[in-house]
């Protein structure tokens, strides 16, 4: 096969040619007793889209003589993927017609071999400034939830740059896994590729989340309608880098008022406060603001309910609403006040989760989601979803010749911000309406504590 996609890059025409498409199946047949993988109620309410991550790798060094040929690189990636699919066997399955389970008959995941007519460094120089460019490497395979029966749950595209280097785009439908699961899949795949099989076999993932938190027939009747802000706006995206010096300074300022603050807390609080300030510039006064804050629940549940080992594969996270209402119409909150607000909201929910039954956790989930949906529909509240992949092993995924130079997400068509670890700090990808983005780029805190990558 040959499929060519063209995009104009500042006057330069970039062409991606898909050379081959393969279905990669598990190296060993999935046992009959695992042919049906039950989804959980967390999986049922997961967003209706796939989640791509893009890993940019440098050229293979000369000492890796067995990988100097493009065909050998694809072969190693495909063979190791086949092996890791024996552990993550639901990825190679298909969604059942009733949407409550995955039929695991080793149907396979899509693997695309592609090439692009530009060099890696040339592309990265542009992509750091225009983060929307990375989407051209995402597999052109639609795997939205409504289309999933008989469609793959996972698609991969390995695109080779001119004169070496590649970008590996890995996309898994959100119904089957959250950020933790997506990162774990690629990390395990990389370990197999670089022949660290002993490490892979020692690290096991539980695949019984649907047994602990079984799916509900009427779940969508319990959830209010609503979606994030921005679909009706023109969204601009910028990447802001917070290096460790800036983060240490923020933590030092905050820790004068509390015993401890995390990297993620202070950066999240600073961005949220800057967004509030942008709204005040636009409206002339402070408005109520809400974060939709994602919490990884692994290790947070009651051992009596979920067991001691909570290393679940699937969606095991909770979005919680965190609301700030200013008591002053024209003043900023102190940064430590925002950090405390985030910390208290998170701790309150986690204390409830720690001793809750499956049914009680379900009630907490629905209540939190409905509060967020109410925020979506309230024109008097500014609501920003946010999530963090910090401390996940994104930058460690070495397939046998190097760790990635850069790991990127794709932009979203609504207002949101993401945090990820960078080489020397935290990378924040902020998606915001165009007019507000102009103000955010000039915000005093953003200018002082972050920089735009060159």
C-alpha positions in Angstrom: 0.0 0.0 0.0 1.0 3.6 -0.4 -0.9 6.5 1.1 0.5 10.1 1.0 -0.4 12.8 3.5 0.8 16.4 2.7 1.1 19.4 5.0 2.6 22.8 4.5 5.2 23.7 7.1 6.0 27.4 6.8 6.3 27.2 3.1 7.8 23.7 3.0 5.7 20.8 1.8 5.9 17.9 4.2 4.8 14.5 2.8 4.2 11.4 4.9 4.0 8.2 2.9 2.5 5.1 4.5 4.4 2.2 2.9 2.9 -0.8 4.7 0.1 -1.8 7.1 0.2 -4.9 9.2 -1.9 -6.5 11.9 0.4 -7.5 14.8 -1.0 -10.3 16.9 0.2 -11.8 20.2 3.1 -14.2 19.9 1.2 -16.8 21.8 -2.6 -17.5 21.6 -4.7 -16.0 24.3 -6.0 -18.8 26.6 -9.8 -19.6 26.2 -10.6 -18.5 29.8 -9.3 -15.0 28.9 -11.3 -14.6 25.7 -13.7 -12.1 27.3 -12.2 -9.1 29.1 -14.9 -7.3 31.2 -14.8 -3.5 31.2 -15.3 -1.6 34.4 -17.6 1.3 35.1 -14.5 3.5 35.0 -13.9 2.2 31.4 -17.5 2.9 30.4 -17.3 6.6 31.2 -13.9 7.2 29.7 -13.7 9.8 27.0 -14.8 8.8 23.5 -11.5 9.1 21.7 -8.1 7.6 21.3 -5.1 9.0 23.2 -2.0 9.3 21.0 1.5 9.7 22.4 4.4 10.5 20.1 8.0 9.4 20.9 10.7 11.1 18.8 14.0 9.0 18.6 17.4 10.0 17.3 19.2 8.0 14.5 20.4 4.5 15.4 24.1 4.8 16.4 26.7 2.8 14.4 27.4 0.4 17.3 23.9 -1.0 16.8 24.9 -2.8 13.6 21.8 -5.0 13.5 19.5 -2.0 13.3 21.2 0.0 10.6 18.6 -1.1 8.1 15.1 0.4 8.3 13.6 -3.1 7.7 15.4 -4.4 10.7 14.1 -1.6 13.0 10.5 -2.3 11.9 11.1 -6.0 12.4 12.4 -5.5 16.0 9.6 -3.2 16.9 7.0 -5.6 15.4 8.4 -8.8 17.0 8.7 -7.2 20.5 5.1 -5.7 20.1 3.8 -9.2 19.3 5.5 -10.5 22.5 4.2 -7.8 24.8 0.7 -8.3 23.4 0.6 -11.6 25.2 0.5 -9.7 28.5 -1.7 -6.8 27.3 -4.0 -9.2 25.3 -7.1 -7.0 25.4 -5.3 -4.6 23.1 -5.4 -7.1 20.3 -9.2 -7.8 20.8 -12.3 -6.0 19.7 -15.1 -4.3 21.6 -18.2 -6.4 22.0 -21.5 -5.3 20.5 -23.0 -4.4 23.9 -19.9 -2.3 24.8 -19.3 -4.0 28.2 -16.4 -6.3 27.3 -13.5 -6.9 24.9 -13.6 -10.1 22.8 -10.0 -11.3 23.0 -9.4 -13.6 20.0 -6.1 -12.2 19.0 -7.5 -10.1 16.1 -4.4 -7.8 16.3 -3.3 -4.2 16.5 -2.5 -2.0 13.5 1.1 -1.2 12.7 1.9 1.3 10.0 5.3 1.7 8.4 5.9 5.2 7.0 8.5 7.8 6.0 8.6 11.6 5.9 10.5 13.8 3.5 12.2 16.0 6.2 14.9 15.6 8.8 14.2 15.0 12.5 16.0 18.2 13.8 14.3 20.3 11.1 10.9 19.1 12.2 11.5 19.5 15.9 12.7 23.1 15.4 9.3 23.8 14.0 7.2 21.6 16.3 8.4 23.2 19.5 7.0 26.5 18.2 3.9 25.0 16.5 2.8 22.1 18.6 -0.1 21.3 16.3 2.4 19.9 13.7 2.9 16.6 15.5 -0.6 15.4 14.6 0.5 14.6 11.1 2.3 11.5 12.5 -0.8 10.1 14.3 -2.1 6.9 12.5 -4.9 7.9 10.1 -7.1 5.2 11.7 -10.4 6.2 13.3 -10.9 4.2 16.5 -13.6 6.2 18.2 -15.8 4.4 20.6 -18.9 4.4 18.4 -16.9 2.7 15.6 -15.1 0.2 17.7 -17.0 -3.1 17.2 -14.7 -4.9 14.6 -12.2 -2.1 14.8 -8.7 -2.2 16.4 -8.3 -1.0 20.0 -4.7 0.2 19.3 -2.9 1.7 16.3 0.8 2.5 15.9 2.7 4.4 13.2 6.5 4.3 12.9 7.7 7.1 10.7 11.3 7.3 9.5 12.9 10.7 9.0 15.4 11.4 6.2 19.0 10.7 7.3 17.8 8.7 10.4 15.6 9.1 13.4 12.0 8.1 13.8 8.8 9.1 15.5 6.7 6.3 17.1 3.0 7.3 17.4 1.1 5.0 19.8 -2.6 5.5 20.1 -4.9 3.4 22.4 -8.6 3.9 22.6 -9.4 5.6 26.0 -12.1 2.9 26.7 -9.3 0.4 27.3 -6.8 2.5 29.3 -5.9 5.7 31.0 -2.6 7.6 30.9 -0.9 5.2 33.3 -1.9 2.2 31.2 -0.8 3.8 27.9 2.6 4.7 29.3 3.0 1.2 30.9 2.3 -0.5 27.5 5.0 1.5 25.7 7.4 1.0 28.6 6.9 -2.7 28.6 7.2 -2.9 24.8 10.5 -1.0 25.0 11.9 -3.4 27.6 11.0 -6.4 25.4 12.6 -4.7 22.4 15.9 -4.1 24.2 15.8 -7.8 25.4 15.2 -7.1 29.1 12.7 -10.0 29.3 13.4 -10.8 32.9 12.2 -7.4 34.0 9.1 -7.6 31.9 8.0 -11.0 33.3 8.5 -9.8 36.9 6.2 -6.8 36.4 2.6 -8.0 36.3 -0.6 -6.1 35.7 -4.0 -6.9 37.0 -6.6 -7.4 34.3 -9.7 -7.8 36.6 -10.7 -4.2 37.1 -14.1 -5.1 35.5 -14.6 -7.8 38.2 -13.9 -5.4 41.1 -15.9 -2.5 39.5 -18.4 -4.2 37.1 -20.0 -2.3 34.3 -23.5 -0.7 34.8 -26.4 -1.1 32.3 -27.9 2.4 33.0 -24.7 4.4 33.8 -25.3 7.0 31.1 -28.8 7.8 32.5 -27.1 8.8 35.7 -24.7 11.3 34.1 -25.6 14.8 33.2 -24.9 16.1 29.6 -22.1 18.5 29.0 -18.6 18.8 27.4 -15.5 21.0 27.9 -15.4 24.6 26.8 -13.8 25.5 23.5 -15.4 23.4 20.8 -17.2 26.5 19.5 -14.0 28.6 19.8 -10.8 28.9 17.9 -8.3 27.2 20.1 -4.6 28.1 20.3 -2.0 25.8 21.9 1.3 26.8 23.4 4.0 24.8 25.2 5.5 26.5 28.4 8.6 25.0 29.9 9.2 25.2 33.7 12.8 24.3 34.5 13.8 22.9 37.9 15.2 26.2 39.0 11.9 27.9 38.5 10.0 25.0 40.1 12.3 25.1 43.1 11.7 28.8 43.5 7.9 28.3 43.4 8.1 25.5 45.9 10.3 27.6 48.2 7.7 30.4 48.1 4.8 28.1 48.8 6.6 26.1 51.5 6.9 29.1 53.7 3.2 28.6 54.4 3.0 24.7 54.3 5.3 21.9 55.1 5.5 20.4 51.6 4.3 21.0 48.0 4.9 18.9 44.9 6.2 20.0 41.5 2.9 19.2 39.9 0.9 21.2 42.6 2.9 24.4 42.3 3.0 24.4 38.4 -0.8 23.5 38.3 -1.6 26.3 40.8 0.5 28.9 38.9 -1.1 28.1 35.5 -4.6 28.1 37.1 -4.0 31.5 38.8 -2.7 32.9 35.5 -5.8 31.7 33.7 -7.9 33.4 36.4 -6.0 36.6 35.8 -6.5 36.4 32.1 -10.3 36.1 32.7 -10.2 39.2 35.0 -8.4 41.2 32.3 -11.2 40.2 29.8 -14.2 40.6 32.2 -13.0 43.4 34.4 -13.4 41.3 37.6 -12.7 37.9 39.0 -15.1 35.0 38.2 -15.6 31.6 39.8 -13.1 29.1 38.4 -13.0 25.3 38.4 -10.4 22.7 37.7 -11.3 19.3 36.5 -8.4 17.5 38.2 -7.5 13.9 37.4 -6.2 11.6 40.2 -4.6 8.2 39.6 -6.4 5.8 42.0 -3.8 3.0 42.0 -2.6 2.4 45.5 -5.4 4.6 47.0 -8.2 2.1 47.3 -9.1 -0.1 50.2 -7.1 -3.4 50.2 -10.3 -5.1 51.4 -12.1 -4.0 48.2 -9.4 -4.0 45.5 -6.6 -6.1 47.1 -3.1 -5.2 48.1 -1.8 -5.2 44.4 -3.6 -2.3 42.7 -1.5 -2.2 39.6 -4.6 -2.4 37.3 -4.6 -2.3 33.5 -7.5 -0.1 32.3 -9.0 3.2 33.5 -8.5 3.6 37.2 -8.6 7.3 37.8 -11.1 9.9 39.0 -11.7 13.5 37.8 -12.6 15.7 40.7 -14.0 19.3 40.6 -11.9 21.9 42.5 -13.7 25.3 42.7 -12.2 28.7 43.5 -14.4 31.7 44.3 -12.5 34.9 45.0 -13.6 37.1 47.9 -12.1 40.1 46.1 -13.2 41.3 42.7 -9.7 42.5 41.6 -7.1 40.7 43.6 -5.1 37.5 42.9 -5.1 34.7 45.4 -1.8 33.8 46.9 -0.1 30.8 45.3 -0.1 28.8 48.5 -3.8 29.3 48.8 -4.3 27.7 45.4 -2.0 24.8 46.3 -3.8 24.3 49.6 -7.1 24.3 47.8 -5.9 21.6 45.4 -4.3 19.5 48.2 -7.4 19.6 50.4 -9.8 18.7 47.6 -7.6 15.8 46.6 -7.1 14.5 50.1 -10.8 14.7 50.9 -11.7 12.5 48.0 -8.8 10.1 48.6 -9.8 9.7 52.3 -13.2 8.7 51.1 -11.9 6.3 48.5 -9.5 4.7 51.0 -12.3 3.0 53.0 -15.1 2.9 50.4 -16.8 -0.1 48.9 -17.1 -0.6 45.2 -20.7 0.8 45.3 -19.5 3.8 47.3 -16.7 4.5 44.9 -19.2 4.3 42.1 -21.3 7.0 43.8 -18.3 9.2 44.4 -17.4 8.9 40.7 -20.9 9.8 39.5 -21.2 12.7 41.9 -17.8 14.2 40.9 -18.6 13.8 37.2 -22.0 15.5 37.5 -20.5 18.4 39.4 -18.0 18.8 36.6 -20.8 18.6 34.0 -22.7 21.3 35.9 -19.6 23.4 35.6 -19.5 22.8 31.8 -23.0 24.1 31.5 -22.7 27.1 33.9 -21.7 30.2 31.9 -20.7 32.0 35.1 -17.8 29.5 35.8 -14.6 29.1 33.9 -13.7 25.4 33.8 -10.4 23.9 32.8 -9.7 20.2 32.7 -6.1 19.3 33.6 -4.1 16.1 33.8 -0.5 15.2 34.5 1.8 12.4 33.2 4.7 13.5 35.5 6.6 10.7 37.1 5.4 8.3 34.4 8.3 6.6 32.5 7.7 8.4 29.2 11.2 9.6 28.7 12.7 6.2 29.6 11.2 4.2 26.7 14.4 3.0 25.1 13.7 0.3 22.4 17.4 -0.6 22.1 19.3 2.3 20.7 18.4 5.5 22.7 15.8 7.1 24.9 13.4 9.5 23.2 14.6 13.1 22.5 11.0 14.3 23.0 7.6 12.8 23.9 4.6 14.8 22.8 0.9 14.7 23.2 -1.5 16.0 20.5 -3.5 19.2 21.0 -7.2 19.0 21.9 -10.0 21.2 20.4 -11.1 22.5 23.8 -9.7 24.4 26.7 -7.4 22.2 28.8 -3.8 21.9 30.0 -1.5 18.9 30.4 1.7 18.5 32.3 4.5 16.1 31.4 8.1 15.7 32.6 10.7 17.3 30.4 14.5 16.7 30.4 15.0 19.4 33.0 11.6 20.2 34.5 7.9 20.2 33.5 6.4 20.8 30.1 2.9 22.4 30.2 0.8 22.2 27.0 -2.0 24.8 27.3 -5.0 24.8 24.9 -7.0 28.0 25.2 -9.1 30.3 23.1 -7.0 32.5 20.9 -7.8 35.8 22.5 -7.1 34.6 26.0 -3.9 32.9 24.9 -2.5 36.2 23.7 -3.0 37.5 27.3 -1.6 34.4 28.9 1.7 34.6 27.0 2.2 38.0 28.5 1.1 37.1 32.1 3.6 38.1 34.7 3.9 34.6 36.3 4.2 32.8 32.9 6.9 35.3 31.8 8.8 35.0 35.0 8.7 31.3 35.7 8.4 29.7 32.2 9.9 29.9 28.8 8.8 28.9 25.3 11.1 26.2 23.8 13.2 27.5 20.8 
